Amino acid sequence: MIRLLVFLGNPGSEYRNTRHNAGFLLADYLYPSEDWQMKFHSAYLSAPRWKVMKPMTFMNLSGTAVSEAFSFFKLKADEILVIHDDTELPLGKAKLQRGGGLQGHKGLRSIKERIGSDDFYRLRIGIGKPKHNDLALFVTTPFTKDEMITLSSVFALCKAMLDTPEKECEKSVLN
């Protein structure tokens, strides 16, 4: 059973609507008026169904925050669901799965290194691939207005996917 949701992103206004912050954006969509507090180097809240966190350690050090909650709550890896951006999926798709490769995602790698396992669940939010090969620039570039509209539709699908978070699935708003 999932006990902890971890929404990945980067803190700071300069990263607010960037592709790498798809996880933070979904957290804000799902919990818009919640009273977040600082705990575990994260914006944190205790929701009725699970604990929720947005690590404030920057993406590449997400494992620091996750490992603190992991130890404090005495969790197993498969009780964690990490929500993150994914360049392997096109914008408009989301995929829920357990385990799997890290696809070069440094936030996921940091979590695996710190908790000693990659057997956690992931909700992968597609952001597409860069047209040019500068991945770092691509993920730190803000979504366009049209992309934000698509992302809003994807977030509605993600919300439905969280109703049964242990059930692997893929959903799309694409035709």
C-alpha positions in Angstrom: 0.0 0.0 0.0 1.3 3.5 -0.9 2.0 5.6 2.2 4.1 8.4 0.8 3.7 10.6 -2.4 6.8 12.4 -3.5 6.3 15.1 -6.1 9.6 16.0 -7.8 10.7 19.5 -8.9 13.0 22.4 -8.2 12.2 25.1 -5.6 12.3 28.7 -6.6 10.2 31.0 -8.7 12.5 30.7 -11.7 11.6 27.0 -12.0 7.8 27.4 -11.3 6.3 26.4 -14.6 9.3 24.5 -16.1 9.1 21.0 -17.5 11.3 19.6 -14.7 8.6 20.8 -12.3 5.8 18.7 -13.6 5.7 16.9 -10.3 5.4 20.1 -8.3 2.7 21.4 -10.7 0.7 18.2 -10.2 1.0 18.6 -6.4 -0.3 22.1 -6.6 -3.2 21.0 -8.8 -4.1 18.2 -6.3 -3.5 20.2 -3.1 -4.1 23.9 -4.1 -5.1 25.2 -0.7 -3.4 22.8 1.6 -1.3 24.1 4.5 2.1 22.9 3.6 4.8 22.9 6.3 8.5 22.3 6.2 9.6 18.9 7.2 12.2 16.4 5.8 13.8 19.2 3.7 10.4 19.4 1.9 7.2 21.1 1.7 5.1 18.5 3.5 1.6 17.7 4.4 -0.3 14.8 6.0 -3.3 14.1 3.7 -6.1 11.8 4.7 -4.8 8.9 2.6 -1.1 9.4 2.6 1.9 11.6 3.5 2.8 14.1 0.7 6.1 15.9 0.1 7.7 18.2 -2.4 11.5 18.0 -1.8 13.1 21.4 -1.6 16.6 20.0 -2.1 16.6 20.5 -5.9 15.8 17.6 -8.3 19.3 16.0 -8.3 19.3 15.7 -4.5 15.7 14.5 -4.0 17.0 11.4 -2.3 18.1 13.4 0.7 14.6 14.4 1.5 13.0 11.1 0.6 15.4 9.1 2.7 14.6 11.2 5.8 10.8 10.4 5.4 11.7 6.8 4.4 13.6 6.3 7.7 11.2 8.3 9.9 8.1 6.4 8.8 9.9 3.1 8.5 8.8 2.7 4.9 9.5 0.0 2.4 10.4 1.1 -1.2 7.1 -0.2 -2.5 5.2 2.1 -0.2 6.5 5.2 -2.0 5.1 6.7 -5.2 7.4 9.3 -6.9 5.7 11.7 -9.4 8.1 13.1 -11.9 8.6 14.5 -15.4 9.7 12.0 -18.1 11.2 12.8 -21.5 10.6 9.3 -22.7 6.9 10.0 -22.8 5.3 12.6 -25.1 3.5 15.6 -23.6 -0.1 14.4 -23.1 0.8 10.9 -21.6 1.2 9.7 -18.1 2.2 6.2 -16.9 2.0 4.6 -13.5 4.4 1.7 -12.9 6.4 0.0 -10.2 10.2 -0.1 -10.5 11.8 0.1 -13.9 14.8 1.9 -15.3 15.8 5.4 -14.2 16.1 6.7 -17.8 18.9 9.0 -16.8 16.6 10.9 -14.4 18.9 12.3 -11.7 16.1 12.8 -9.2 15.2 9.1 -9.4 18.8 8.1 -9.3 19.3 10.1 -6.1 16.3 8.5 -4.5 17.5 5.0 -5.4 21.0 5.7 -4.0 19.7 7.1 -0.7 17.0 4.4 0.0 18.9 1.5 -1.5 16.2 0.4 -3.9 14.4 1.4 -7.1 11.4 -0.7 -6.3 9.2 2.3 -5.6 6.2 3.3 -7.7 6.5 6.1 -10.3 3.9 8.3 -11.9 5.7 9.4 -15.0 4.4 12.7 -16.6 5.4 13.0 -20.2 7.1 16.2 -21.2 8.4 15.1 -24.6 11.9 15.2 -26.0 13.9 18.3 -26.9 14.1 19.2 -30.6 17.8 19.9 -30.1 20.0 17.8 -27.8 20.3 20.2 -24.9 18.3 18.2 -22.3 19.3 20.5 -19.3 18.0 23.5 -21.1 14.8 21.8 -22.3 13.8 20.6 -18.8 14.4 24.0 -17.3 12.4 25.8 -19.9 8.8 26.8 -19.0 5.9 25.1 -20.7 4.1 27.2 -23.3 0.5 28.3 -22.8 -0.7 25.5 -25.1 1.4 22.9 -23.3 0.0 24.1 -20.0 -3.5 23.4 -21.3 -2.5 19.9 -22.3 -0.8 19.4 -19.0 -4.0 20.4 -17.1 -5.8 17.6 -19.0 -3.0 15.2 -18.1 -3.3 16.2 -14.5 -7.0 15.2 -14.5 -5.9 11.8 -15.7 -3.2 11.6 -13.1 -5.8 12.3 -10.4 -7.9 9.4 -11.6 -4.8 7.2 -11.7 -4.1 7.9 -8.0 -7.4 6.4 -7.1 -5.7 3.0 -7.5 -2.0 3.8 -7.3 -0.8 0.2 -7.2 -2.4 -0.6 -10.5 0.0 -0.1 -13.4 -1.5 1.8 -16.3 -0.8 4.3 -19.1 -3.2 7.1 -20.0 -3.2 9.7 -22.7 -5.0 12.9 -23.8 -3.5 12.5 -27.3 -5.6 11.3 -30.2 
